[in-house]
Amino acid sequence: MSEASANESHPSGMERKVLIRPMAAESLSALSETMLLIGGGSDLDLGDYIEENYLSDWRVVSHTVHFQPEGGGILTVLVERPR
């Protein structure tokens, strides 16, 4: 698990963090199968990977999932809140 604070390129008065979390191959397998079956995006429950205080006190700006060749993945979430 990792997080970093961003102090550049964001509106003044806002605090941003980048959260980086590993994803198990089993989680990605179910996610990718759903995406293939419905032909598009799938809901990803960020609560499975991100601590509750980030989901309740912060606003999710964006997120990405990087699929790794060995079967796992990396979830990156950008969150922000007023200072």
C-alpha positions in Angstrom: 0.0 0.0 0.0 1.2 3.4 -0.8 0.1 7.0 -0.9 1.6 10.3 -2.0 0.6 13.9 -1.5 0.4 16.1 -4.6 1.3 19.8 -4.1 1.3 20.9 -7.7 -1.2 21.4 -10.5 -4.4 21.5 -8.3 -6.8 24.2 -7.3 -5.6 26.2 -4.3 -7.3 25.2 -1.1 -7.5 21.5 -2.2 -5.4 18.7 -0.9 -4.8 15.7 -3.2 -3.4 12.2 -2.6 -2.6 9.4 -4.9 -3.4 6.0 -3.4 -1.7 2.9 -4.8 -3.1 -0.5 -3.9 -2.3 -4.1 -5.1 -5.1 -6.1 -6.6 -5.2 -9.9 -6.4 -5.4 -11.9 -9.6 -8.8 -13.4 -8.5 -10.3 -9.9 -8.2 -9.1 -8.9 -11.6 -10.2 -12.1 -13.2 -13.8 -11.5 -12.0 -13.6 -7.9 -13.1 -12.2 -8.6 -16.6 -14.8 -11.4 -17.2 -17.6 -9.1 -16.4 -16.2 -6.4 -18.7 -16.0 -8.9 -21.5 -19.6 -10.2 -20.9 -21.3 -6.9 -20.9 -19.0 -5.3 -23.4 -18.0 -2.3 -21.4 -17.0 -1.0 -18.0 -17.9 -2.7 -14.7 -18.4 -1.2 -11.3 -15.4 -1.5 -9.1 -16.1 -1.4 -5.4 -13.3 0.8 -4.2 -14.2 0.0 -0.6 -12.5 -3.4 -1.2 -9.2 -1.6 -1.6 -9.4 1.9 -0.1 -9.8 2.8 3.6 -13.2 4.1 4.5 -11.9 7.5 5.6 -10.8 8.2 2.0 -14.2 7.2 0.6 -16.2 9.3 3.1 -13.9 12.4 3.7 -12.4 12.6 0.2 -13.7 12.9 -3.3 -12.5 10.3 -5.9 -11.2 12.3 -8.8 -10.1 9.4 -11.0 -8.9 5.8 -10.8 -7.1 3.3 -13.0 -6.4 -0.4 -13.0 -3.1 -1.7 -14.5 -3.3 -5.4 -15.4 0.0 -7.1 -14.8 1.2 -10.0 -17.0 1.5 -12.4 -14.1 -2.2 -12.0 -13.2 -2.3 -9.3 -10.5 -2.9 -5.7 -10.8 -2.3 -2.2 -9.4 -5.1 0.1 -8.5 -4.3 3.9 -8.5 -6.8 6.3 -7.1 -6.6 10.1 -7.0 -8.6 11.7 -4.2 -9.0 15.3 -3.1 -10.6 17.3 -0.3 -10.7 20.9 0.8 -7.8 21.9 3.1 
